[in-house]
């Protein structure tokens, strides 16, 4: 049987993409903030994502702005690569509960409440949660508690977040 070289190239690319995603999945669950995040404690991370790029940018930028505020210097250029992924499971959805305490914009309120909710959901066997974006009104987000629910991670667009002296940022597509 004849082997088409294009088929071999596709198999290599497919293999590279599978390998590509593993380190990102592992990092999401391994490297945490001391205080945790909205739906994870410092003991275990979670995979956070958004339905659209603008929501993802607003969520990521919020955390970068917090970091920059600690030193008081807003002069930064940070490159990010969009990660696309597929998810396995049916996830509870609190999009119709915008006043849920876990969705407070204040991390001192929202994070402890979200961590409590996440623990309750995990104890019930839930693998993730759909929720409205706190940083981009109208945006939708998903947090995954179980790494095995994440499949087919692959690179998407590249972009830079740029700060030039203030907390306001610009977005540059690469």
C-alpha positions in Angstrom: 0.0 0.0 0.0 1.3 3.4 -1.0 1.7 6.0 1.8 0.9 9.6 0.8 3.5 12.0 2.3 0.8 14.5 3.0 -0.8 11.9 5.3 2.4 11.6 7.2 2.7 15.3 7.6 -0.8 15.5 9.0 -0.1 12.7 11.4 3.0 14.6 12.6 1.0 17.8 13.0 -1.8 16.0 14.8 0.8 14.5 17.2 2.4 17.8 17.8 -0.9 19.4 18.7 -1.6 16.6 21.2 1.8 17.1 22.8 1.3 20.9 22.6 -1.7 21.0 24.9 -0.5 18.8 27.7 1.8 21.3 29.2 -0.9 24.0 29.2 -3.4 21.7 30.9 -0.9 20.7 33.5 0.2 24.3 34.2 -3.4 25.5 34.7 -3.9 22.9 37.5 -0.4 23.1 39.0 0.6 26.8 39.2 -1.8 28.7 41.4 -2.0 32.1 43.2 -1.5 32.1 46.9 -5.1 33.4 47.3 -6.4 31.2 44.5 -8.7 32.6 41.9 -12.5 32.9 41.5 -13.2 29.1 41.4 -10.0 27.5 42.7 -8.0 27.7 45.9 -4.2 27.8 46.2 -4.2 24.0 46.6 -5.3 23.2 43.1 -5.7 25.3 39.9 -8.4 25.2 37.3 -8.7 25.9 33.5 -10.4 29.2 32.8 -11.6 30.2 29.3 -14.1 32.4 27.5 -16.5 32.0 24.6 -14.9 34.8 22.7 -11.5 36.5 22.4 -12.7 39.9 23.7 -13.9 38.3 26.9 -10.7 36.3 27.3 -8.7 39.5 26.8 -10.7 41.4 29.4 -10.3 38.6 32.0 -6.5 38.2 31.3 -5.9 42.0 31.3 -7.7 42.4 34.7 -5.1 40.1 36.3 -2.2 41.7 34.6 -3.4 45.2 35.7 -3.6 43.9 39.3 0.0 42.7 39.0 1.2 46.0 37.5 -0.7 48.0 40.2 1.4 46.3 42.9 4.5 48.0 41.6 2.7 51.1 40.4 4.3 51.1 36.9 2.1 50.6 33.9 4.7 50.2 31.2 4.5 46.7 29.9 4.1 44.7 26.7 2.8 41.1 27.3 2.4 38.6 24.5 -0.3 36.0 24.7 -1.3 33.1 22.5 -5.0 32.2 22.3 -5.6 28.6 23.3 -8.5 26.8 21.6 -9.9 23.6 23.2 -12.8 21.2 23.3 -14.5 20.2 26.5 -16.2 17.0 27.5 -19.2 17.1 29.8 -22.4 18.8 30.8 -21.7 21.8 33.0 -24.0 23.6 35.4 -24.7 27.2 34.3 -25.1 30.2 36.6 -25.5 32.7 33.8 -29.0 33.5 35.0 -27.7 34.4 38.5 -25.8 37.7 37.9 -26.1 38.6 41.6 -24.6 35.4 42.8 -22.0 36.4 45.4 -19.3 34.4 43.5 -19.7 36.9 40.7 -18.7 39.9 42.8 -16.2 42.1 41.0 -14.3 42.5 44.3 -11.9 39.5 44.6 -12.2 39.7 48.4 -15.9 38.8 48.1 -16.1 36.9 44.8 -13.2 34.6 45.2 -14.0 33.0 48.6 -17.6 32.6 47.5 -16.6 31.1 44.1 -14.1 28.8 45.8 -16.8 27.6 48.1 -19.2 27.0 45.2 -16.5 25.2 43.2 -15.8 22.8 46.1 -19.5 22.0 46.4 -19.8 21.3 42.7 -16.7 19.2 42.6 -18.0 17.1 45.6 -21.1 16.5 43.5 -18.9 15.2 40.6 -19.3 18.3 38.4 -16.4 18.8 36.0 -16.8 22.6 35.4 -19.1 25.6 35.5 -20.4 28.0 33.0 -20.7 31.6 34.3 -21.1 35.2 33.1 -17.8 37.1 32.7 -17.2 39.5 35.6 -14.8 41.6 33.5 -16.7 41.8 30.2 -20.5 42.3 30.6 -22.3 40.0 28.2 -19.4 37.6 27.9 -19.6 34.0 28.9 -16.9 32.0 30.6 -16.2 28.3 31.6 -14.0 27.0 34.4 -12.9 23.4 34.3 -12.2 21.5 37.5 -11.2 18.2 36.0 -8.2 18.2 33.6 -9.6 15.1 31.7 -12.5 17.2 30.5 -10.1 19.3 28.4 -9.4 17.9 24.9 -7.7 19.0 21.7 -5.8 22.1 22.9 -4.3 24.0 20.0 -2.9 27.4 19.4 -5.0 30.2 18.0 -4.3 33.9 17.4 -1.4 35.8 19.0 -1.7 39.2 20.5 0.1 41.7 22.7 -1.4 43.6 25.6 0.3 47.0 25.8 0.4 49.5 28.7 1.9 52.9 28.2 1.8 54.7 31.5 -1.8 54.0 32.7 -4.0 51.0 33.6 -5.7 51.4 30.2 -4.3 49.0 27.7 -4.3 48.5 23.9 -4.6 45.2 22.1 -2.3 44.5 19.2 -2.8 41.5 16.9 0.3 39.7 15.9 
